[in-house]
Amino acid sequence: MNKKEFLQRLRDNLTPMPEEEVSAALRYYEEYFDEVGIENEARVLKELGNPEQVAKQILADGGIREDRAHYNNA
């Protein structure tokens, strides 16, 4: 998996959220990747882990119940 795939899978699993919140979350992670640089992309991907789990936590933090969420566990 690379940064682009991570962000797409994250987006796919944040669909229960309003689009502006999805965009803000994606912007946060994109900026994080940009700050660490491409040479550290693999390390960051390993640290972040599964994008579906990241999405699950973002949804939970936003008060969106898991049963409303659609997860693409690829």
N, CA, C and O atoms as a GROMACS GRO file, in nm:
protein
  296
    1MET      N    1   0.085  -0.117   0.000
    1MET     CA    2   0.000   0.000   0.000
    1MET      C    3   0.090   0.123   0.000
    1MET      O    4   0.198   0.123   0.059
    2ASN      N    5   0.043   0.227  -0.067
    2ASN     CA    6   0.115   0.354  -0.066
    2ASN      C    7   0.022   0.463  -0.011
    2ASN      O    8  -0.093   0.437   0.024
    3LYS      N    9   0.072   0.585  -0.006
    3LYS     CA   10  -0.004   0.699   0.048
    3LYS      C   11  -0.137   0.715  -0.025
    3LYS      O   12  -0.241   0.732   0.039
    4LYS      N   13  -0.135   0.710  -0.157
    4LYS     CA   14  -0.257   0.729  -0.236
    4LYS      C   15  -0.361   0.622  -0.203
    4LYS      O   16  -0.479   0.653  -0.186
    5GLU      N   17  -0.318   0.498  -0.195
    5GLU     CA   18  -0.410   0.389  -0.162
    5GLU      C   19  -0.464   0.403  -0.020
    5GLU      O   20  -0.583   0.381   0.004
    6PHE      N   21  -0.378   0.441   0.074
    6PHE     CA   22  -0.421   0.462   0.212
    6PHE      C   23  -0.530   0.568   0.217
    6PHE      O   24  -0.635   0.547   0.278
    7LEU      N   25  -0.507   0.681   0.152
    7LEU     CA   26  -0.604   0.791   0.155
    7LEU      C   27  -0.734   0.753   0.087
    7LEU      O   28  -0.841   0.793   0.133
    8GLN      N   29  -0.729   0.676  -0.021
    8GLN     CA   30  -0.851   0.633  -0.088
    8GLN      C   31  -0.932   0.538  -0.002
    8GLN      O   32  -1.054   0.551   0.009
    9ARG      N   33  -0.864   0.442   0.060
    9ARG     CA   34  -0.933   0.349   0.149
    9ARG      C   35  -0.991   0.422   0.270
    9ARG      O   36  -1.100   0.389   0.316
   10LEU      N   37  -0.918   0.520   0.320
   10LEU     CA   38  -0.970   0.601   0.431
   10LEU      C   39  -1.096   0.673   0.387
   10LEU      O   40  -1.197   0.670   0.458
   11ARG      N   41  -1.091   0.739   0.271
   11ARG     CA   42  -1.209   0.810   0.218
   11ARG      C   43  -1.327   0.714   0.204
   11ARG      O   44  -1.439   0.746   0.244
   12ASP      N   45  -1.302   0.597   0.147
   12ASP     CA   46  -1.409   0.500   0.124
   12ASP      C   47  -1.479   0.459   0.253
   12ASP      O   48  -1.597   0.424   0.252
   13ASN      N   49  -1.408   0.464   0.364
   13ASN     CA   50  -1.464   0.420   0.491
   13ASN      C   51  -1.514   0.534   0.579
   13ASN      O   52  -1.562   0.509   0.690
   14LEU      N   53  -1.505   0.656   0.530
   14LEU     CA   54  -1.557   0.771   0.605
   14LEU      C   55  -1.689   0.821   0.548
   14LEU      O   56  -1.734   0.930   0.583
   15THR      N   57  -1.751   0.744   0.461
   15THR     CA   58  -1.874   0.790   0.393
   15THR      C   59  -1.988   0.829   0.486
   15THR      O   60  -2.071   0.912   0.447
   16PRO      N   61  -1.998   0.775   0.608
   16PRO     CA   62  -2.108   0.820   0.695
   16PRO      C   63  -2.091   0.966   0.743
   16PRO      O   64  -2.186   1.025   0.794
   17MET      N   65  -1.973   1.022   0.728
   17MET     CA   66  -1.946   1.158   0.775
   17MET      C   67  -1.986   1.260   0.669
   17MET      O   68  -1.987   1.227   0.550
   18PRO      N   69  -2.018   1.382   0.710
   18PRO     CA   70  -2.040   1.489   0.613
   18PRO      C   71  -1.913   1.513   0.530
   18PRO      O   72  -1.802   1.498   0.581
   19GLU      N   73  -1.930   1.548   0.404
   19GLU     CA   74  -1.818   1.562   0.312
   19GLU      C   75  -1.712   1.660   0.363
   19GLU      O   76  -1.593   1.636   0.343
   20GLU      N   77  -1.752   1.768   0.427
   20GLU     CA   78  -1.653   1.865   0.475
   20GLU      C   79  -1.565   1.805   0.585
   20GLU      O   80  -1.447   1.839   0.595
   21GLU      N   81  -1.622   1.716   0.665
   21GLU     CA   82  -1.543   1.649   0.768
   21GLU      C   83  -1.451   1.543   0.707
   21GLU      O   84  -1.338   1.524   0.753
   22VAL      N   85  -1.499   1.474   0.606
   22VAL     CA   86  -1.416   1.378   0.535
   22VAL      C   87  -1.296   1.451   0.474
   22VAL      O   88  -1.182   1.406   0.486
   23SER      N   89  -1.324   1.562   0.408
   23SER     CA   90  -1.216   1.640   0.346
   23SER      C   91  -1.115   1.687   0.449
   23SER      O   92  -0.995   1.685   0.423
   24ALA      N   93  -1.162   1.730   0.565
   24ALA     CA   94  -1.072   1.776   0.670
   24ALA      C   95  -0.984   1.661   0.721
   24ALA      O   96  -0.864   1.679   0.743
   25ALA      N   97  -1.043   1.544   0.738
   25ALA     CA   98  -0.965   1.429   0.785
   25ALA      C   99  -0.860   1.390   0.681
   25ALA      O  100  -0.745   1.362   0.716
   26LEU      N  101  -0.899   1.387   0.556
   26LEU     CA  102  -0.805   1.352   0.450
   26LEU      C  103  -0.693   1.454   0.440
   26LEU      O  104  -0.577   1.419   0.419
   27ARG      N  105  -0.729   1.581   0.454
   27ARG     CA  106  -0.628   1.687   0.451
   27ARG      C  107  -0.527   1.668   0.564
   27ARG      O  108  -0.407   1.684   0.543
   28TYR      N  109  -0.576   1.635   0.681
   28TYR     CA  110  -0.488   1.611   0.796
   28TYR      C  111  -0.385   1.502   0.765
   28TYR      O  112  -0.266   1.522   0.787
   29TYR      N  113  -0.432   1.389   0.713
   29TYR     CA  114  -0.340   1.278   0.685
   29TYR      C  115  -0.250   1.308   0.566
   29TYR      O  116  -0.134   1.268   0.566
   30GLU      N  117  -0.301   1.378   0.468
   30GLU     CA  118  -0.217   1.416   0.353
   30GLU      C  119  -0.105   1.509   0.399
   30GLU      O  120   0.010   1.493   0.357
   31GLU      N  121  -0.136   1.606   0.484
   31GLU     CA  122  -0.035   1.698   0.537
   31GLU      C  123   0.067   1.622   0.622
   31GLU      O  124   0.186   1.653   0.620
   32TYR      N  125   0.019   1.524   0.697
   32TYR     CA  126   0.110   1.443   0.779
   32TYR      C  127   0.210   1.370   0.690
   32TYR      O  128   0.330   1.372   0.717
   33PHE      N  129   0.161   1.306   0.584
   33PHE     CA  130   0.251   1.239   0.490
   33PHE      C  131   0.348   1.339   0.428
   33PHE      O  132   0.467   1.310   0.414
   34ASP      N  133   0.300   1.455   0.390
   34ASP     CA  134   0.385   1.556   0.328
   34ASP      C  135   0.495   1.603   0.423
   34ASP      O  136   0.609   1.625   0.382
   35GLU      N  137   0.460   1.619   0.551
   35GLU     CA  138   0.558   1.666   0.650
   35GLU      C  139   0.671   1.566   0.672
   35GLU      O  140   0.786   1.606   0.689
   36VAL      N  141   0.639   1.438   0.672
   36VAL     CA  142   0.744   1.339   0.697
   36VAL      C  143   0.826   1.307   0.572
   36VAL      O  144   0.937   1.255   0.582
   37GLY      N  145   0.772   1.339   0.457
   37GLY     CA  146   0.844   1.319   0.332
   37GLY      C  147   0.829   1.180   0.276
   37GLY      O  148   0.801   1.083   0.347
   38ILE      N  149   0.849   1.173   0.147
   38ILE     CA  150   0.831   1.046   0.075
   38ILE      C  151   0.927   0.938   0.124
   38ILE      O  152   0.896   0.819   0.119
   39GLU      N  153   1.044   0.980   0.170
   39GLU     CA  154   1.141   0.882   0.218
   39GLU      C  155   1.094   0.809   0.345
   39GLU      O  156   1.146   0.703   0.379
   40ASN      N  157   0.996   0.865   0.414
   40ASN     CA  158   0.944   0.804   0.536
   40ASN      C  159   0.801   0.750   0.519
   40ASN      O  160   0.736   0.714   0.617
   41GLU      N  161   0.753   0.746   0.395
   41GLU     CA  162   0.616   0.702   0.369
   41GLU      C  163   0.589   0.561   0.422
   41GLU      O  164   0.487   0.538   0.487
   42ALA      N  165   0.678   0.468   0.397
   42ALA     CA  166   0.658   0.330   0.442
   42ALA      C  167   0.650   0.322   0.594
   42ALA      O  168   0.568   0.248   0.649
   43ARG      N  169   0.734   0.398   0.662
   43ARG     CA  170   0.731   0.399   0.809
   43ARG      C  171   0.598   0.453   0.860
   43ARG      O  172   0.539   0.398   0.953
   44VAL      N  173   0.551   0.561   0.800
   44VAL     CA  174   0.425   0.622   0.842
   44VAL      C  175   0.308   0.527   0.817
   44VAL      O  176   0.219   0.513   0.901
   45LEU      N  177   0.309   0.462   0.701
   45LEU     CA  178   0.202   0.366   0.671
   45LEU      C  179   0.199   0.255   0.776
   45LEU      O  180   0.092   0.212   0.818
   46LYS      N  181   0.316   0.209   0.816
   46LYS     CA  182   0.323   0.104   0.918
   46LYS      C  183   0.270   0.157   1.052
   46LYS      O  184   0.196   0.088   1.121
   47GLU      N  185   0.310   0.279   1.088
   47GLU     CA  186   0.264   0.338   1.215
   47GLU      C  187   0.113   0.359   1.216
   47GLU      O  188   0.047   0.331   1.316
   48LEU      N  189   0.058   0.407   1.105
   48LEU     CA  190  -0.086   0.434   1.100
   48LEU      C  191  -0.167   0.306   1.098
   48LEU      O  192  -0.275   0.298   1.156
   49GLY      N  193  -0.114   0.205   1.031
   49GLY     CA  194  -0.184   0.077   1.024
   49GLY      C  195  -0.294   0.076   0.920
   49GLY      O  196  -0.290   0.147   0.820
   50ASN      N  197  -0.392  -0.004   0.948
   50ASN     CA  198  -0.503  -0.029   0.858
   50ASN      C  199  -0.591   0.096   0.844
   50ASN      O  200  -0.638   0.149   0.945
   51PRO      N  201  -0.613   0.146   0.721
   51PRO     CA  202  -0.695   0.266   0.705
   51PRO      C  203  -0.840   0.246   0.749
   51PRO      O  204  -0.907   0.342   0.787
   52GLU      N  205  -0.889   0.124   0.743
   52GLU     CA  206  -1.024   0.097   0.790
   52GLU      C  207  -1.034   0.117   0.941
   52GLU      O  208  -1.135   0.167   0.991
   53GLN      N  209  -0.930   0.078   1.013
   53GLN     CA  210  -0.928   0.099   1.158
   53GLN      C  211  -0.913   0.248   1.191
   53GLN      O  212  -0.974   0.297   1.286
   54VAL      N  213  -0.833   0.319   1.112
   54VAL     CA  214  -0.820   0.463   1.131
   54VAL      C  215  -0.956   0.529   1.111
   54VAL      O  216  -0.996   0.615   1.189
   55ALA      N  217  -1.027   0.489   1.006
   55ALA     CA  218  -1.160   0.545   0.979
   55ALA      C  219  -1.256   0.514   1.093
   55ALA      O  220  -1.335   0.600   1.134
   56LYS      N  221  -1.250   0.393   1.143
   56LYS     CA  222  -1.337   0.353   1.254
   56LYS      C  223  -1.315   0.444   1.374
   56LYS      O  224  -1.411   0.485   1.440
   57GLN      N  225  -1.189   0.475   1.403
   57GLN     CA  226  -1.159   0.563   1.516
   57GLN      C  227  -1.207   0.706   1.489
   57GLN      O  228  -1.260   0.770   1.579
   58ILE      N  229  -1.188   0.755   1.367
   58ILE     CA  230  -1.234   0.890   1.332
   58ILE      C  231  -1.385   0.898   1.347
   58ILE      O  232  -1.437   0.995   1.403
   59LEU      N  233  -1.456   0.798   1.299
   59LEU     CA  234  -1.602   0.796   1.310
   59LEU      C  235  -1.644   0.792   1.457
   59LEU      O  236  -1.736   0.864   1.498
   60ALA      N  237  -1.578   0.709   1.536
   60ALA     CA  238  -1.610   0.701   1.678
   60ALA      C  239  -1.585   0.834   1.747
   60ALA      O  240  -1.666   0.879   1.829
   61ASP      N  241  -1.473   0.898   1.715
   61ASP     CA  242  -1.442   1.028   1.774
   61ASP      C  243  -1.545   1.133   1.735
   61ASP      O  244  -1.570   1.228   1.809
   62GLY      N  245  -1.604   1.115   1.617
   62GLY     CA  246  -1.706   1.209   1.570
   62GLY      C  247  -1.846   1.174   1.616
   62GLY      O  248  -1.943   1.241   1.580
   63GLY      N  249  -1.858   1.069   1.696
   63GLY     CA  250  -1.987   1.030   1.750
   63GLY      C  251  -2.075   0.956   1.650
   63GLY      O  252  -2.196   0.948   1.669
   64ILE      N  253  -2.015   0.903   1.545
   64ILE     CA  254  -2.092   0.827   1.446
   64ILE      C  255  -2.085   0.681   1.485
   64ILE      O  256  -1.977   0.623   1.496
   65ARG      N  257  -2.200   0.623   1.505
   65ARG     CA  258  -2.206   0.485   1.550
   65ARG      C  259  -2.157   0.391   1.441
   65ARG      O  260  -2.181   0.413   1.322
   66GLU      N  261  -2.091   0.286   1.483
   66GLU     CA  262  -2.032   0.189   1.391
   66GLU      C  263  -2.137   0.123   1.302
   66GLU      O  264  -2.108   0.093   1.187
   67ASP      N  265  -2.257   0.101   1.352
   67ASP     CA  266  -2.358   0.033   1.271
   67ASP      C  267  -2.409   0.119   1.156
   67ASP      O  268  -2.477   0.068   1.067
   68ARG      N  269  -2.379   0.248   1.157
   68ARG     CA  270  -2.414   0.337   1.045
   68ARG      C  271  -2.301   0.341   0.943
   68ARG      O  272  -2.320   0.389   0.831
   69ALA      N  273  -2.185   0.291   0.981
   69ALA     CA  274  -2.068   0.301   0.894
   69ALA      C  275  -2.063   0.184   0.798
   69ALA      O  276  -2.112   0.074   0.826
   70HIS      N  277  -2.002   0.210   0.683
   70HIS     CA  278  -1.978   0.107   0.582
   70HIS      C  279  -1.828   0.089   0.570
   70HIS      O  280  -1.756   0.182   0.532
   71TYR      N  281  -1.781  -0.030   0.603
   71TYR     CA  282  -1.638  -0.055   0.597
   71TYR      C  283  -1.605  -0.146   0.482
   71TYR      O  284  -1.672  -0.248   0.462
   72ASN      N  285  -1.503  -0.111   0.407
   72ASN     CA  286  -1.453  -0.191   0.296
   72ASN      C  287  -1.328  -0.262   0.341
   72ASN      O  288  -1.218  -0.222   0.304
   73ASN      N  289  -1.342  -0.365   0.417
   73ASN     CA  290  -1.225  -0.436   0.470
   73ASN      C  291  -1.156  -0.514   0.360
   73ASN      O  292  -1.182  -0.633   0.339
   74ALA      N  293  -1.070  -0.445   0.292
   74ALA     CA  294  -0.996  -0.508   0.181
   74ALA      C  295  -0.868  -0.569   0.232
   74ALA      O  296  -0.792  -0.627   0.154
   0.00000   0.00000   0.00000
